[in-house]
Amino acid sequence: MARARLVKERPASTPADRRRPIHFAAFLLLADAALVALIVAFVPYTKIDWDAYMSQVDAFREGERDYTKIEGDTGPLVYPAGFLYVYSAIKFLTAGQVFPAQILFGVLYLVNMSLVLLLYVKTEVLPWWALGLLCLSKRVHSIFVLRLFNDCVAMTLLHAAMVLIVYHKWYLGLIIFSGAVSVKMNVLLFAPSLFLLMLKAMSIKGVFLALLGAAGVQVLLGIPFLLSHPVEYISRAFNLGRVFIHFWSVNFKFVPEKYFVSKELAIGLLIFHLTTLMVFAHYNWFKHEGGLFHFVHSRFRDATSIQQLISCKPRQSILSKERMLTLKLELLVFTAFGTVLLPD
């Protein structure tokens, strides 16, 4: 294995330097809480999916377990079972009313922002003043408190999983990650980067057990549907070939509809996304190991037996603790680029 290069350490920070981003993050949360309250009070709610969500929840609560028969005014249910459980709880808490739901999602927004700020403060990839940029997204505020999309729950769970992973709680992190997938499958876009992180930090046995736990979450949540209508559930909840509606597109509104709904565009975007991940993995994320392919080869070359191959963790590069934390955030945050490639 090529000798890993040493990473130059930053000068040691003082206690005041370490406290500054924490204090600024706390101030941002308070300011953002006030902004969210103003948005809920004065900006009109955008009716898109909420009524459909409530109709789908009603069908589920009334005992329907056939996914092909659970529908709303925007079409059939296309999310895994976790979505139904989460929005059933939300309906119980809000009685299906929009205003209480907006308050609930406002709190969820602040939880999500707290997790994101924690990630950036922990990894120190931004100067403290740049944390303010995280609170300026008009679209994120809109998605949370004006549209009440299931993306809000899914991304909050994903960020919680990222925090756990940064703190080396791999198994629990994978369980929470799987919970996020059960709310909306878009979270699977983060799976390739997460898998690379697991290969860098865990033994093959550990990776297998973590993935087994994540799969177990999906089975457990889907049991009511898998026992009664398994084909209908799997084909609807995990439909990778679903075509998005051009009218609701944000990222690809400029693409003519006939191309927007084509399989060629979907396959092309997927190939582009995976290729970009591979390039970054080889030339950036695994550069200290001699590249992605050298790292994978070394896992087999360094093992003297099948038992060692399965049970031993990879040989760690000589990297600073700061670099390892930053790498985790780079891998997972960069994968969010894939959400831009989604034609919705």
Beta strands, then each sheet from edge to edge (+ up, - down):
strand 1: 71-72
strand 2: 75-76
sheet 1: 1+ 2-
end
